[in-house]
């Protein structure tokens, strides 16, 4: 595993927490992408969203930074630096997911591994930083996320079905990652997606739309759209689109209406409104 490139602004946040006697680590998608692109320490990094986790309680974190705000029950303190919001969240475990999206109760703690265990996929369950007693920051990877990044594998942390029952948006996110990263969903995770697909109907339209826009913005959105259909997720999102499967399409031999739709989406310019129009252009035909 190569070294990790951390922007100076993030290093300042980490150093401040370490100096105050708290464990602090970089976590989340930015760390995944840096590792996946084999960036080296000191190298340039894109303007990603950088998230941190710490053993400090929210009030302790907020007290260390003049430009901090804390207005939620999930332990996330937002620090504004140079026009960029950095989220610093207290290590925690989540309990009682009542709405298939957010935990009803969280419990703050100091165990990094317990905090990483609540995350969605192994590629997002990595951390880079150190405990206060340690001298050097290092990569922490308790669930094999580094190897999955190396091999382009999307794998749920622990029990895949449980992860999706906790937060149904993870179902759509797995498919979005598959098409935008060009990675493969491993069999057990894919099977759990099929089993829990109906839960997506409980999500808000705004959450689903945000993920769908990302899928449509991929180089080949048809890969994600076919995964949505093949796993049953499309039926939970849009029964009208799912009904296009198996409808005869006379324009191309051997192609049904859904095949025609996804091929049309792939052929359009990569503009959200254009690709959305292509996706919906035959939505009334099954009726």
C-alpha positions as CSV (number, residue, x, y, z in Angstrom):
1,X,0.0,0.0,0.0
2,X,1.5,3.4,-1.0
3,X,1.7,6.5,1.2
4,X,-1.3,8.8,1.5
5,X,-1.4,12.3,0.2
6,X,-3.1,14.6,2.8
7,X,-3.6,18.3,2.0
8,X,-2.0,20.8,4.4
9,X,-5.4,22.1,5.5
10,X,-6.4,18.6,6.6
11,X,-3.0,18.1,8.3
12,X,-3.6,21.2,10.4
13,X,-6.9,19.9,11.6
14,X,-5.3,16.5,12.5
15,X,-2.4,18.1,14.2
16,X,-4.7,20.3,16.3
17,X,-6.6,17.3,17.5
18,X,-3.5,15.3,18.2
19,X,-1.9,18.1,20.2
20,X,-5.0,18.3,22.4
21,X,-4.6,14.6,23.2
22,X,-7.2,13.1,20.9
23,X,-7.1,10.3,18.4
24,X,-7.8,11.6,14.9
25,X,-8.0,10.0,11.5
26,X,-8.9,10.9,7.9
27,X,-11.8,8.6,6.7
28,X,-14.2,8.4,3.8
29,X,-14.3,8.8,0.1
30,X,-11.4,11.2,-0.3
31,X,-9.0,8.7,1.4
32,X,-10.4,5.9,-0.8
33,X,-9.8,7.9,-3.9
34,X,-6.3,8.9,-2.9
35,X,-5.3,5.3,-2.2
36,X,-7.0,4.1,-5.4
37,X,-5.0,6.6,-7.5
38,X,-1.7,5.7,-5.8
39,X,-1.0,9.3,-4.7
40,X,2.1,9.9,-2.7
41,X,2.7,12.1,0.3
42,X,3.2,15.7,-0.7
43,X,1.5,15.2,-4.1
44,X,-1.3,17.4,-5.4
45,X,-4.9,16.3,-4.6
46,X,-8.2,17.3,-6.1
47,X,-10.7,19.3,-4.2
48,X,-12.4,16.3,-2.5
49,X,-14.5,16.4,0.6
50,X,-12.2,15.5,3.4
51,X,-13.8,13.9,6.5
52,X,-12.2,13.2,9.9
53,X,-13.1,11.0,12.8
54,X,-11.8,11.6,16.3
55,X,-12.1,10.3,19.9
56,X,-12.9,13.9,21.0
57,X,-16.5,14.6,21.9
58,X,-18.3,17.1,19.7
59,X,-18.0,19.9,22.3
60,X,-14.3,19.2,22.7
61,X,-13.8,19.4,18.9
62,X,-15.8,22.5,18.5
63,X,-13.8,24.2,21.3
64,X,-10.5,23.7,19.4
65,X,-11.6,25.6,16.3
66,X,-13.0,29.2,16.3
67,X,-14.8,28.5,12.9
68,X,-16.6,25.4,14.1
69,X,-20.4,24.7,14.2
70,X,-22.2,21.8,15.8
71,X,-25.9,21.5,15.1
72,X,-26.8,17.7,14.8
73,X,-27.1,14.6,17.0
74,X,-24.6,12.5,15.0
75,X,-21.5,14.0,16.5
76,X,-20.4,15.9,13.4
77,X,-18.6,19.3,13.8
78,X,-18.2,21.4,10.7
79,X,-15.1,23.5,10.5
80,X,-15.0,26.1,7.7
81,X,-11.5,26.8,6.3
82,X,-10.8,28.7,3.1
83,X,-14.4,28.4,2.0
84,X,-14.4,24.6,2.4
85,X,-16.4,22.7,5.0
86,X,-14.5,20.0,6.8
87,X,-16.5,17.5,8.8
88,X,-15.0,16.1,12.0
89,X,-17.2,13.4,13.6
90,X,-16.8,11.7,17.0
91,X,-16.2,8.0,16.7
92,X,-19.5,6.2,17.3
93,X,-21.6,3.2,17.0
94,X,-25.1,3.4,15.5
95,X,-28.3,1.9,16.8
96,X,-32.0,1.4,15.9
97,X,-32.3,2.3,12.3
98,X,-36.1,2.9,12.1
99,X,-36.5,4.5,8.7
100,X,-33.9,2.6,6.6
101,X,-31.8,5.7,6.4
102,X,-30.7,7.3,9.7
103,X,-29.8,5.8,13.1
104,X,-32.4,6.6,15.7
105,X,-29.6,6.5,18.4
106,X,-25.9,6.9,18.3
107,X,-23.4,6.1,21.0
108,X,-20.1,8.0,21.1
109,X,-16.9,6.0,21.7
110,X,-13.2,5.9,21.3
111,X,-12.8,2.7,19.2
112,X,-11.7,3.4,15.7
113,X,-12.5,-0.2,14.6
114,X,-16.0,0.0,15.9
115,X,-16.5,3.3,14.1
116,X,-15.2,1.8,10.8
117,X,-17.4,-1.3,11.3
118,X,-20.6,0.8,10.9
119,X,-19.6,2.0,7.4
120,X,-21.0,0.8,4.1
121,X,-18.3,-0.7,2.1
122,X,-14.7,-2.0,2.8
123,X,-13.3,0.6,0.4
124,X,-14.8,3.3,2.7
125,X,-13.8,1.6,6.0
126,X,-10.2,2.8,6.0
127,X,-8.6,5.4,8.1
128,X,-5.3,7.3,8.1
129,X,-4.0,9.0,11.3
130,X,-2.9,8.0,14.8
131,X,-3.7,7.7,18.4
132,X,-2.4,10.4,20.7
133,X,0.3,8.1,22.2
134,X,1.6,7.1,18.7
135,X,4.4,9.1,17.0
136,X,3.5,8.6,13.4
137,X,0.3,8.5,11.4
138,X,-0.5,5.2,9.5
139,X,-3.2,3.5,7.5
140,X,-5.7,1.4,9.4
141,X,-7.6,-1.2,7.4
142,X,-9.4,-3.8,9.5
143,X,-11.7,-5.1,6.8
144,X,-9.5,-5.5,3.8
145,X,-10.5,-2.4,2.0
146,X,-7.1,-1.8,0.6
147,X,-7.1,-5.1,-1.2
148,X,-10.6,-4.5,-2.5
149,X,-9.5,-1.1,-3.8
150,X,-6.5,-2.8,-5.5
151,X,-8.8,-5.2,-7.2
152,X,-11.7,-2.9,-7.9
153,X,-14.2,-4.8,-5.6
154,X,-17.2,-3.3,-3.9
155,X,-17.9,-5.3,-0.8
156,X,-20.2,-4.5,2.1
157,X,-18.6,-4.3,5.6
158,X,-19.7,-7.4,7.5
159,X,-23.2,-8.6,6.9
160,X,-24.3,-7.1,3.6
161,X,-28.0,-7.5,4.2
162,X,-27.7,-5.8,7.6
163,X,-25.8,-2.9,6.1
164,X,-28.6,-2.3,3.5
165,X,-31.4,-2.7,6.0
166,X,-29.7,-0.1,8.1
167,X,-29.5,2.4,5.3
168,X,-31.2,1.6,2.0
169,X,-29.4,4.4,0.2
170,X,-26.4,2.1,0.3
171,X,-28.1,-0.2,-2.2
172,X,-28.2,2.6,-4.8
173,X,-24.7,3.8,-3.8
174,X,-23.2,0.4,-4.5
175,X,-24.6,0.5,-8.1
176,X,-23.5,4.1,-8.5
177,X,-19.9,3.2,-7.4
178,X,-19.9,0.2,-9.8
179,X,-20.6,2.4,-12.8
180,X,-18.6,5.5,-11.8
181,X,-15.5,3.7,-10.6
182,X,-15.8,0.8,-13.1
183,X,-15.6,-1.7,-10.2
184,X,-17.3,-5.0,-9.6
185,X,-19.9,-5.7,-6.8
186,X,-18.8,-9.0,-5.2
187,X,-21.4,-11.8,-5.2
188,X,-22.6,-11.8,-1.6
189,X,-23.1,-8.0,-1.7
190,X,-24.9,-8.3,-5.0
191,X,-27.1,-11.0,-3.7
192,X,-28.0,-8.8,-0.7
193,X,-28.9,-5.9,-3.0
194,X,-31.4,-8.2,-4.8
195,X,-32.9,-9.3,-1.5
196,X,-33.3,-5.8,0.0
197,X,-34.1,-3.9,-3.2
198,X,-37.7,-3.1,-2.2
199,X,-36.4,-1.1,0.7
200,X,-35.3,1.6,-1.7
201,X,-39.0,2.6,-2.0
202,X,-38.7,4.0,1.6
203,X,-36.1,6.6,0.5
204,X,-36.9,10.2,-0.3
205,X,-37.1,11.2,-4.0
206,X,-34.3,13.7,-3.4
207,X,-31.9,11.1,-2.2
208,X,-32.6,8.7,-5.1
209,X,-32.4,11.6,-7.6
210,X,-29.0,12.6,-6.4
211,X,-27.6,9.0,-6.9
212,X,-29.4,8.7,-10.3
213,X,-27.8,11.9,-11.6
214,X,-24.4,10.5,-10.7
215,X,-25.2,7.2,-12.5
216,X,-26.4,9.2,-15.6
217,X,-23.1,11.2,-15.5
218,X,-21.0,8.1,-15.9
219,X,-19.1,7.4,-19.1
220,X,-21.5,4.4,-19.7
221,X,-24.6,4.9,-17.7
222,X,-26.2,1.8,-19.2
223,X,-24.0,-0.3,-16.9
224,X,-25.6,1.3,-13.9
225,X,-29.1,1.3,-15.4
226,X,-28.9,-2.4,-16.2
227,X,-27.7,-3.2,-12.7
228,X,-30.6,-1.2,-11.3
229,X,-33.0,-3.3,-13.5
230,X,-31.3,-6.7,-13.0
231,X,-31.3,-6.4,-9.2
232,X,-34.9,-5.2,-8.9
233,X,-33.9,-1.7,-7.6
234,X,-35.3,0.0,-10.7
235,X,-38.8,-1.4,-9.8
236,X,-38.6,0.3,-6.4
237,X,-37.5,3.6,-8.0
238,X,-39.7,3.7,-11.1
239,X,-42.1,0.9,-11.8
240,X,-42.9,2.6,-15.1
241,X,-39.3,2.2,-16.3
242,X,-39.0,-1.3,-15.0
243,X,-42.1,-2.2,-17.0
244,X,-40.2,-1.6,-20.2
245,X,-38.3,-4.9,-19.8
246,X,-39.8,-7.5,-22.1
247,X,-41.8,-5.0,-24.2
248,X,-41.2,-5.6,-27.9
249,X,-39.1,-3.0,-29.7
250,X,-39.4,-3.2,-33.5
251,X,-36.5,-0.8,-34.3
252,X,-33.7,-3.3,-33.5
253,X,-34.2,-7.1,-33.7
254,X,-33.7,-8.9,-30.4
255,X,-34.0,-5.7,-28.4
256,X,-36.7,-4.8,-26.0
257,X,-37.9,-1.4,-25.0
258,X,-35.6,-1.2,-22.0
259,X,-32.6,-2.2,-24.2
260,X,-33.5,0.7,-26.5
261,X,-33.8,3.1,-23.6
262,X,-30.4,2.4,-22.1
263,X,-28.7,2.4,-25.5
264,X,-30.3,5.8,-26.2
265,X,-29.0,7.1,-22.9
266,X,-25.5,6.0,-23.7
267,X,-25.6,7.7,-27.1
268,X,-26.6,11.2,-25.7
269,X,-24.2,13.9,-24.6
270,X,-23.1,13.8,-21.0
271,X,-25.5,16.5,-19.8
272,X,-27.9,15.6,-16.9
273,X,-31.1,17.1,-18.5
274,X,-30.4,15.5,-21.9
275,X,-29.7,12.0,-20.4
276,X,-32.7,12.3,-18.1
277,X,-34.8,13.1,-21.1
278,X,-33.4,10.1,-23.0
279,X,-34.1,7.9,-20.0
280,X,-37.8,9.0,-19.9
281,X,-38.5,9.5,-23.5
282,X,-40.5,6.2,-23.9
283,X,-41.8,6.0,-20.4
284,X,-45.4,6.0,-21.5
285,X,-45.1,3.1,-24.0
286,X,-45.7,0.1,-21.6
287,X,-49.1,1.7,-20.7
